[in-house]
Amino acid sequence: MTDFAAIDFETANAERSSVCSVGIVIVRDNEIVDTFYSLIQPEPNYYSYMCQRVHGLGHSDTDDAPLFPNVWAQVEPLIEGLPLVAHNKTFDEGCLRAVFRTYGMDYTGYVFFDTLWASRLAFPRLSNHRLETVAGMCGYDLTNHHHALADAEACAWIAREIL
């Protein structure tokens, strides 16, 4: 696979619809050609201690951020016709489906591929298959883990190597 969009969401709380940031990396002919990052006002709009601790985002970051439909209007043209790639697609695809449902948007059935699953096949002896570990194995130093764009970049590196 040489053309795809790597995607990563961060959430404000345990609700999958509570996306508070998104990172997208566009890959064409196996080269990164574009990136997109946005903060998003989450729905429901509250932050759990655990999520804040993981990614460091809170109300002061997202109170003035756009709602998801406005952000997705910018994303949609970037990813048109591309499969989506995520590390643990169950989470990111679940977020996308949930936030579409929350805002009454028509989910068009995006095709997702999973670098977590693929990394387990490609590197069966790896001590773990967490994003930062697999990214390092593929030559990407993930120093800003849990920033949606950094995580999407790491996913793109992994996908270019093993998908």
Residue pairs with C-beta under 8 A, 6 or more apart in sequence:
1 83
1 85
1 113
1 159
1 163
2 27
2 28
2 29
2 30
3 27
3 28
3 29
3 82
4 27
4 82
4 83
4 84
4 85
4 113
4 156
4 159
4 163
5 24
5 25
5 26
5 27
5 78
5 79
5 82
5 83
5 84
5 85
6 24
6 25
6 27
6 84
6 85
6 86
6 152
6 153
6 155
6 156
6 159
7 22
7 23
7 24
7 79
7 84
7 85
7 86
7 92
7 96
7 152
7 155
8 22
8 23
8 86
8 87
8 92
8 148
8 149
8 151
8 152
8 155
9 19
9 21
9 22
9 91
9 92
9 95
9 96
9 148
10 19
10 20
10 21
10 22
10 51
10 54
10 55
10 57
10 146
10 147
10 148
11 18
11 19
11 20
11 42
11 51
11 95
12 18
12 19
12 20
12 42
12 44
12 45
12 46
12 47
12 48
12 51
12 57
12 62
13 42
13 44
13 46
13 47
13 48
13 51
14 48
14 51
15 44
15 98
16 91
16 94
16 95
16 97
16 98
16 99
17 42
17 43
17 44
17 95
17 98
17 99
17 101
17 102
18 42
18 43
18 44
18 45
18 46
19 40
19 42
19 68
19 95
19 99
20 39
20 40
20 41
20 42
20 47
20 51
20 55
20 57
20 61
20 62
20 65
21 37
21 38
21 39
21 40
21 55
21 57
21 62
21 147
21 148
22 36
22 37
22 38
22 40
22 71
22 75
22 148
23 35
23 36
23 37
23 147
23 148
23 149
23 150
23 151
23 152
23 153
24 35
24 36
24 37
24 75
24 78
24 79
24 149
24 152
25 32
25 34
25 35
25 149
25 152
25 153
25 155
25 156
26 32
26 33
26 34
26 35
26 36
26 78
26 79
26 82
27 33
27 156
27 159
27 160
30 160
32 153
32 156
34 78
35 149
35 152
35 153
36 74
36 75
36 78
36 149
37 148
37 149
38 65
38 66
38 71
38 74
39 57
39 61
39 62
39 65
40 62
40 65
40 66
40 67
40 68
40 71
41 62
41 63
41 64
41 65
41 66
41 67
41 68
42 62
43 67
43 68
43 99
43 102
43 103
45 59
45 62
47 57
47 58
47 59
51 57
52 58
54 146
55 146
55 147
55 148
56 146
67 103
68 99
68 102
68 103
69 103
69 105
72 105
79 110
83 110
83 111
83 112
83 113
84 92
84 93
84 110
84 111
84 112
84 113
85 112
85 113
85 114
85 115
85 155
85 156
85 159
85 163
86 92
86 93
86 112
86 113
86 114
86 115
86 155
87 114
87 115
87 116
87 119
87 131
87 134
87 151
87 154
87 155
87 158
88 114
88 116
88 131
89 112
89 113
89 114
89 116
89 117
90 114
92 112
93 110
93 112
96 107
96 110
97 107
99 105
100 106
100 107
101 107
113 159
113 163
115 134
115 155
115 158
115 159
115 162
115 163
116 129
116 131
116 134
118 158
118 159
118 162
118 163
119 126
119 129
119 134
119 137
119 158
119 162
120 129
121 162
122 161
122 162
123 129
123 134
123 137
126 133
126 134
126 137
127 133
131 142
131 145
131 151
131 154
131 155
131 158
132 142
132 145
132 154
134 158
135 141
135 142
135 154
135 155
135 157
135 158
136 142
138 157
138 158
138 160
138 161
138 162
139 157
139 161
140 153
140 154
140 157
140 158
142 150
142 151
142 154
143 150
144 150
145 151
145 154
